[in-house]
Amino acid sequence: MTSRNLDWTNIAAPSIEDFDLIARDAFAELPEEFRRLCEGVIIRVEDFPDEETLKDMDCETEFDLLGLFRGRGLAQGASTLQTGQFPNMVWLYRRPILDFWADQEDTLGAIITHVLVHEIGHHFGLSDADMEAIEESMR
């Protein structure tokens, strides 16, 4: 199909719901042993990080952060929730990811997968090399 045959007037940016679906698909494609270790990790999609997160992460703009892991990772010995402890969560930030995607040759799905693996990797205390190996195993 050529661009002359595609009706560009009806194409919209992926919604939060679209991102959630892409993230769920990306998670489902991760290696089984990696997914099994993620039990209890909640994945949320928001347009932007909140002001407190931007301040905590020392961000200059709301576009500086693509994703974030919050919680007590397995590397810190978190195997069960303790009273008053929030569940481990990964946030994916839609607008910063879309902005990043606009400057890349990768697909949106590949970028969401990369951010997801990177943030979940923090949960496990994985190195960058470990996370790259996981992504490479999916190609």
Secondary structure, 3 states (H helix, E strand, C coil): CCCCCCCHHHCCCCCHHHHHHHHHHHHHHCCHHHHHCCCCCEEEEECCCCHHHHHHCCCCCCCCCCEEEECCCHHHCCCCCCCCCCCCEEEEEHHHHHHHHHCCCCCHHHHHHHHHHHHHHHHHCCCHHHHHHHHHHHC
